[in-house]
């Protein structure tokens, strides 16, 4: 049995689980498929921020965004999809979720796979846009950068333990600061909670041959959130993302590892606020956002 992480025992996480209910929303004909969501902030807001997790994440990994931003009056929804086995199926399910929640458009904060699928959703819905802005955290535009492309068709057969071992190889093992170490422990704990079909379907989406067509996302405000320390993505993958969106705003964090929304939540939340404010008020913010710039811009807006 794995140990309980420090973050899941923290007062902030306990408060989050105590005051914000986990909702299960069925939007598919298969009643066993249920989206898991945490929805906090003014329900009158029909263009909220939706957070989408990476392969190993569950809806509660964004609890620091849900708690921190909703306290500032932002509606934040953290959404975890049921098992979908191809991109179109996922995008169809996500559109039905937005319709069920009566959301006109959404800002999406996508981490790794969450960011990739958000780009594909924006691409697929380009003729009837549902995306107000994209904030891509440690994300990518082409699944060919990952291993297992040739064996992806077999993921549904593999036992849960094998799938978890495949993912554990991406977790940092070198010496890191306390907050990054705590974020890793928490994500390992979340990974352990996922069942075989959840893991297999997510890995299938992550590794099946697929790529984004950036030219179809023109007109959408895009922010690339990146860390300067070591993460699971190579520098080549990061550079390809930059090249795909040369006009994107850059939100750089000096450190944060694979899960900065947990380890550097205050900085991440400020960048998220500025990204949404930029879209709402069409502000002419600088393209490269340092933490100091974020604070300065927020003070100006106040």
C-alpha positions as CSV (number, residue, x, y, z in Angstrom):
1,X,0.0,0.0,0.0
2,X,1.3,3.4,-1.0
3,X,1.8,6.1,1.6
4,X,-0.5,9.1,1.9
5,X,1.0,12.2,0.4
6,X,1.6,15.4,2.4
7,X,-0.6,17.4,0.0
8,X,-3.6,15.2,0.4
9,X,-3.3,15.6,4.2
10,X,-2.9,19.4,4.0
11,X,-5.5,21.7,5.4
12,X,-6.0,23.3,2.0
13,X,-6.8,20.0,0.3
14,X,-9.0,18.9,3.1
15,X,-10.9,22.2,3.0
16,X,-11.2,21.8,-0.8
17,X,-12.8,18.4,-0.5
18,X,-14.9,19.5,2.3
19,X,-16.5,22.5,0.7
20,X,-16.5,21.7,-3.1
21,X,-18.4,18.6,-4.0
22,X,-17.3,16.1,-6.6
23,X,-20.0,15.9,-9.3
24,X,-20.4,13.0,-11.7
25,X,-22.0,14.1,-14.9
26,X,-23.2,11.6,-17.5
27,X,-23.5,13.0,-21.1
28,X,-23.1,9.8,-23.1
29,X,-25.7,7.1,-23.9
30,X,-23.5,4.8,-21.8
31,X,-24.5,5.6,-18.3
32,X,-21.3,4.1,-16.9
33,X,-19.3,6.9,-18.5
34,X,-19.3,9.8,-16.1
35,X,-17.3,13.0,-16.2
36,X,-15.9,13.9,-12.7
37,X,-15.9,17.7,-12.1
38,X,-15.3,20.2,-9.4
39,X,-17.1,23.5,-10.1
40,X,-16.5,26.5,-8.0
41,X,-17.1,30.2,-8.4
42,X,-20.1,32.2,-9.7
43,X,-22.5,29.9,-11.6
44,X,-23.7,32.9,-13.6
45,X,-20.4,32.9,-15.5
46,X,-20.9,31.1,-18.8
47,X,-17.2,31.4,-19.9
48,X,-15.3,29.8,-17.0
49,X,-11.8,28.4,-16.8
50,X,-11.8,24.6,-17.3
51,X,-8.7,22.6,-16.2
52,X,-7.8,19.4,-18.0
53,X,-5.3,17.0,-16.4
54,X,-2.4,15.0,-17.8
55,X,-2.5,11.2,-18.2
56,X,-1.8,10.5,-14.6
57,X,-4.0,13.2,-13.1
58,X,-7.5,13.3,-11.6
59,X,-9.8,16.3,-11.3
60,X,-8.6,17.2,-7.9
61,X,-5.0,17.9,-8.9
62,X,-6.1,21.4,-9.8
63,X,-7.5,22.1,-6.3
64,X,-5.1,25.0,-5.8
65,X,-6.5,26.7,-8.9
66,X,-10.1,25.9,-8.0
67,X,-9.6,27.3,-4.5
68,X,-7.2,30.2,-5.3
69,X,-9.0,31.6,-8.4
70,X,-12.6,31.1,-7.3
71,X,-11.8,33.2,-4.2
72,X,-11.0,36.0,-6.7
73,X,-14.4,35.7,-8.3
74,X,-13.3,33.4,-11.2
75,X,-15.5,30.3,-12.0
76,X,-13.1,27.3,-12.3
77,X,-14.1,23.8,-13.3
78,X,-11.7,21.0,-13.1
79,X,-12.9,18.2,-15.4
80,X,-11.8,14.5,-15.6
81,X,-13.1,12.5,-18.6
82,X,-14.4,9.0,-18.5
83,X,-12.6,6.4,-20.7
84,X,-12.6,7.5,-24.4
85,X,-10.5,5.6,-26.9
86,X,-10.0,8.2,-29.7
87,X,-9.8,12.0,-30.0
88,X,-13.1,12.5,-31.8
89,X,-14.9,10.5,-29.1
90,X,-13.3,12.6,-26.4
91,X,-14.1,15.9,-28.2
92,X,-17.7,14.8,-28.7
93,X,-18.0,14.0,-25.0
94,X,-16.5,17.3,-24.0
95,X,-18.8,19.3,-26.2
96,X,-21.8,17.5,-24.7
97,X,-20.4,18.3,-21.2
98,X,-20.2,22.0,-22.2
99,X,-23.8,21.9,-23.5
100,X,-25.0,20.2,-20.3
101,X,-23.3,22.9,-18.2
102,X,-24.8,25.5,-20.5
103,X,-21.4,27.1,-21.2
104,X,-21.1,29.4,-24.2
105,X,-17.3,29.4,-24.5
106,X,-14.5,28.4,-22.1
107,X,-10.9,29.2,-21.3
108,X,-9.0,26.0,-21.1
109,X,-5.9,25.3,-18.9
110,X,-4.5,22.0,-20.2
111,X,-1.6,20.1,-18.7
112,X,0.4,17.8,-21.0
113,X,-2.3,15.5,-22.6
114,X,-5.0,17.9,-21.4
115,X,-3.3,20.6,-23.4
116,X,-3.0,18.5,-26.5
117,X,-6.7,17.4,-26.5
118,X,-7.7,21.0,-25.8
119,X,-5.9,22.0,-29.0
120,X,-7.6,19.2,-31.0
121,X,-11.0,20.3,-29.6
122,X,-10.4,23.9,-30.7
123,X,-9.4,22.5,-34.1
124,X,-12.5,20.3,-34.5
125,X,-14.9,23.1,-33.3
126,X,-13.3,25.8,-35.4
127,X,-16.5,26.4,-37.4
128,X,-18.5,26.9,-34.2
129,X,-15.8,28.1,-31.7
130,X,-16.2,27.0,-28.1
131,X,-12.7,28.0,-26.9
132,X,-12.1,31.6,-25.7
133,X,-8.4,30.9,-24.9
134,X,-5.9,28.1,-24.4
135,X,-3.2,28.0,-21.7
136,X,-0.9,25.1,-22.5
137,X,1.2,23.8,-19.6
138,X,4.1,21.4,-20.4
139,X,2.1,20.3,-23.5
140,X,2.8,19.2,-27.1
141,X,1.4,19.3,-30.7
142,X,2.4,15.8,-32.0
143,X,2.1,12.4,-30.2
144,X,4.9,11.0,-32.3
145,X,7.4,12.3,-29.7
146,X,6.3,9.6,-27.3
147,X,7.3,5.9,-27.0
148,X,4.8,3.1,-27.6
149,X,3.4,4.4,-30.9
150,X,3.7,1.0,-32.4
151,X,2.1,-0.8,-29.4
152,X,-0.7,1.6,-28.7
153,X,-3.4,-0.8,-30.0
154,X,-2.5,-3.2,-27.2
155,X,-2.9,-0.9,-24.3
156,X,-6.5,-2.0,-23.6
157,X,-5.2,-5.5,-22.9
158,X,-2.4,-4.6,-20.5
159,X,-2.9,-5.0,-16.8
160,X,-3.0,-1.8,-14.6
161,X,0.3,-2.5,-13.0
162,X,2.1,-2.5,-16.4
163,X,0.4,0.7,-17.4
164,X,1.4,2.4,-14.2
165,X,5.0,1.4,-14.6
166,X,5.0,2.9,-18.1
167,X,3.9,6.2,-16.6
168,X,6.2,6.1,-13.5
169,X,9.2,6.4,-15.8
170,X,8.2,10.0,-16.4
171,X,8.3,11.1,-12.8
172,X,11.4,13.0,-11.8
173,X,13.8,11.1,-9.6
174,X,16.6,13.7,-9.3
175,X,16.9,15.9,-6.2
176,X,14.2,18.6,-6.2
177,X,12.9,21.1,-3.7
178,X,10.3,20.3,-1.1
179,X,7.3,21.7,-3.1
180,X,8.2,19.8,-6.2
181,X,8.8,16.6,-4.3
182,X,5.3,17.0,-2.6
183,X,3.7,17.5,-6.0
184,X,5.3,14.3,-7.3
185,X,4.1,12.3,-4.3
186,X,0.6,13.7,-4.8
187,X,0.5,12.8,-8.5
188,X,1.8,9.3,-7.7
189,X,-1.0,8.9,-5.3
190,X,-3.5,10.1,-7.9
191,X,-2.0,7.7,-10.4
192,X,-2.5,4.8,-8.0
193,X,-6.3,5.6,-7.8
194,X,-6.9,5.2,-11.6
195,X,-8.3,1.9,-12.8
196,X,-7.1,-0.1,-15.9
197,X,-9.6,1.3,-18.4
198,X,-8.9,4.9,-17.3
199,X,-5.2,4.4,-17.7
200,X,-5.3,2.4,-20.9
201,X,-7.7,4.9,-22.6
202,X,-5.6,7.9,-21.6
203,X,-2.3,6.3,-22.7
204,X,-4.1,5.4,-26.0
205,X,-5.0,9.1,-26.6
206,X,-1.5,10.2,-25.6
207,X,0.3,7.8,-27.9
208,X,-1.9,7.1,-30.9
209,X,-0.6,8.8,-34.1
210,X,-2.1,12.3,-34.1
211,X,-1.0,15.9,-34.5
212,X,-2.4,19.4,-34.2
213,X,-2.8,21.7,-37.2
214,X,-1.9,25.1,-35.6
215,X,-3.1,27.1,-38.6
216,X,-6.6,26.1,-37.7
217,X,-6.3,27.7,-34.3
218,X,-5.6,31.2,-35.6
219,X,-7.7,33.8,-33.8
220,X,-7.6,31.9,-30.5
221,X,-5.6,33.5,-27.7
222,X,-2.9,31.0,-26.7
223,X,-0.5,31.1,-23.7
224,X,2.4,28.7,-23.4
225,X,3.3,28.0,-19.8
226,X,6.7,26.5,-19.4
227,X,9.2,25.7,-16.7
228,X,12.9,26.2,-17.0
229,X,14.0,23.3,-14.9
230,X,13.8,19.6,-15.8
231,X,10.4,18.2,-16.9
232,X,9.3,15.1,-18.8
233,X,9.2,16.9,-22.1
234,X,12.4,17.4,-24.1
235,X,13.6,20.8,-25.3
236,X,12.8,19.7,-28.8
237,X,9.1,19.2,-28.0
238,X,9.0,22.6,-26.3
239,X,10.6,24.3,-29.3
240,X,8.1,22.7,-31.6
241,X,5.3,24.1,-29.5
242,X,6.8,27.6,-29.7
243,X,7.2,27.3,-33.5
244,X,3.6,26.2,-33.9
245,X,2.3,29.3,-32.1
246,X,4.8,32.1,-32.8
247,X,2.3,34.8,-31.6
248,X,1.6,33.0,-28.3
249,X,2.1,34.7,-25.0
250,X,4.8,33.1,-22.9
251,X,4.4,32.4,-19.2
252,X,7.8,31.2,-18.0
253,X,8.4,29.8,-14.5
254,X,12.0,29.5,-13.3
255,X,11.1,26.1,-11.7
256,X,8.2,23.9,-11.0
257,X,8.9,20.5,-12.6
258,X,6.2,18.5,-14.3
259,X,3.4,19.8,-12.1
260,X,3.8,23.5,-11.5
261,X,0.1,24.0,-10.9
262,X,0.8,22.1,-7.6
263,X,4.4,23.1,-6.8
264,X,4.2,26.8,-8.0
265,X,0.4,27.4,-7.7
266,X,0.6,31.1,-6.8
267,X,2.7,31.9,-9.9
268,X,0.5,29.7,-12.1
269,X,-2.7,31.3,-10.8
270,X,-1.4,34.8,-11.6
271,X,-0.5,33.8,-15.1
272,X,-4.0,32.2,-15.5
273,X,-5.6,35.4,-14.3
274,X,-3.6,37.6,-16.7
275,X,-4.3,35.3,-19.6
276,X,-8.0,35.5,-19.1
277,X,-7.9,39.3,-18.4
278,X,-6.0,39.7,-21.7
279,X,-8.9,38.0,-23.6
280,X,-11.7,39.6,-21.7
281,X,-10.4,43.2,-22.0
282,X,-8.3,42.7,-25.1
283,X,-5.4,44.2,-23.1
284,X,-2.1,44.9,-24.9
285,X,0.1,42.9,-22.5
286,X,3.7,42.1,-23.2
287,X,4.1,38.8,-25.0
288,X,6.6,37.5,-22.4
289,X,5.2,37.4,-18.9
290,X,7.5,37.2,-16.0
291,X,6.1,36.9,-12.5
292,X,7.0,40.6,-11.9
293,X,5.1,41.6,-15.0
294,X,2.1,39.6,-13.9
295,X,2.0,41.3,-10.6
296,X,2.5,44.7,-12.2
297,X,-0.2,44.2,-14.7
298,X,-2.7,43.0,-12.1
299,X,-1.9,46.1,-10.0
300,X,-2.5,48.3,-13.0
301,X,-5.9,46.6,-13.7
302,X,-6.9,47.1,-10.1
